[in-house]
Amino acid sequence: MNSSGTVALVTGGSRGIGAATALRLARDGLDVALTYVDGADAAAQVVKRIEALGRRALAVRADAGDPAQAVAAVQETVRELGRIDALVNNAGIGVLGPLDSLALSDVDRVLAVNVRGAFLTAQAAAARMGSGGRIVTIGSCMVQRVPGPGGVLYAMSKAALTGMSKALARELGERGITANLVHPGPVDTDLNPADGPGAAPQSALTALGRFGTAQEVAALVSFLAGPDAAYVTGAEFAVDGGFAA
C-alpha cells in the first residue's frame, strides 16, 4: 500500500486487536494515532514501535464512554498529525452474565462505550475526512451467533454497530467515504488468552478449532482502510475461524 501522508486513528489501540491494527497500519505506510484509557505504558510502547517503522505516532488518553473525550481524540489527531483519513472504531468493553444479574449501570456503561462512543468518534472523524476516507468498526462474532446464555448486553451493543456501519455507508458514500464492519471471533489477547480457562470451549465452537490472532484481524482491517477497498462499503466481514458457520 502506498499511503504516504495518510493518517489513521485507532481507538483502544494500546493492546490486543487495537495494538496489532495500529502496527499493521504503520507497516502499510500510515501515520497512526491511538487512544487508551489506563494503559499509558502499553500505549507508549506501541507508539515507540510505530516510530521505529518510520511513521509518526500519537497516543491520546481518551475514554470512548465520555462524549467529550471521544470527540477530542479526533480533534487531537488532526491537530497533531494534520488530518484524519481512516478511523478504526475498536474501543469496546464486555459485560457478560445472566440477564437478571445485569445492573442499569452495566447497561449504561456498555452502550456508552460500544455504541455511543463509536458513533460520536465516527461523526467527528467523518466531518474531517475527504474523499477516500475509511471507517472500519470492530464488531463481534456474537452478532452473528450467540452460542449460549450470558451475552445479551454485549451482543446487543455490538449488533447496533451493524446498523450504524450500513447507514454510514449510505450517508457518506457520495463523499467517497466507506464504512465497513469486522466481526472477530475468539482471538488470543491478554483479556482472552488462547491458553486461558475458557479457551477450549471457545476453540471448539470454531470450524478451525483454534483461536485467531490479533494480526489476522488487523490484516483485514488494514485492507478495508486502504485504497484497494475503495469499492467495498456497508459490508460485514467475519474473521472468526468459522464460528458462525
Secondary structure, DSSP 4 states (H G I P E B T S, - for coil): ---TT-EEEETT-SSHHHHHHHHHHHHTT-EEEEEESS-HHHHHHHHHHHHHTT--EEEEE--TTSHHHHHHHHHHHHHHHS---EEEE---------GGG--HHHHHHHHIIIIIIHHHHHHHHHTT--TT-EEEEE--GGGT---STT-HHHHHHHHHHHHHHHHHHHHHGGGT-EEEEEEE-SEE-SSS-TTSTTHHHHHHTSSSSS-EEHHHHHHHHHHHTSGGGTT--S-EEEESTTTT-
